[in-house]
Amino acid sequence: MNIFRLAGDMTHLASVLVLLLKIHTIKSCAGISLKTQELYALVFATRYLDLFTDYISLYNTLMKLIFLVSSFSIVWYIRHHKIVRRSYDKDQDTFRHYFLVLPCFLLALVINEKFTVKEIMWTFSLYLEAVAILPQLVLLQRTRNIDNLTGQYVFLLGAYRSLYILNWIYRYFTEPHYVHWITWISGLVQTLLYADFFYYYFQSWKNNVKLELPA
Amino acid sequence: SDQLDSHDEL
């Protein structure tokens, strides 16, 4: 464990808690893409299959449980909570996210580190995580303005993956056999997807104006 | 499983 990875995990945790906080306190999911949340629940479900088989550390197991419970409860809130569900704008959240699942799965079948069920599911979860934010970014594009909590949520998500890139660089130089090209490339693609959002987020923050994404 | 083989990151 290194500081970059710990900071990355804490930032990732913060992003999920910010979202849960928003939905739980103001009982609204306005501006949040259910599709992105469903993709994230799928990412964690397919990545943490080894939750009960490979014990790595208490921290690892605890964080996996937190991510699983929080991502599925966010999906539950938006889909089934009698008040929250009313604020879900399904007419705007129209990204056909199932079109992301199949290509990621096929790619995981072809490009992976080991052709085993667990490894393929793990690789699938990596590719899916790289594109999972797309429905949310499309929704932000559509609804033009975004409220602070949503902006912070996307910002923290991007920041966590950027910190992980620093973690991979650190591990590459400190652990002789640590080479995971698949992880690095998909993590890089994911961060680049956030890059343009970051640009506009910082612009709005610097000029102290409400975030406006270009059409 | 040995550390490198299994993925130790979240």
Interface residues (C-beta under 8 A of the other chain):
Chain A: R5 D9 H12 D50 D54 I56 N60 M63 K64 F67 W122 Y164 N167 H177 Y178 T183
Chain B: S1 Q3 L4 S6 H7 D8 E9 L10
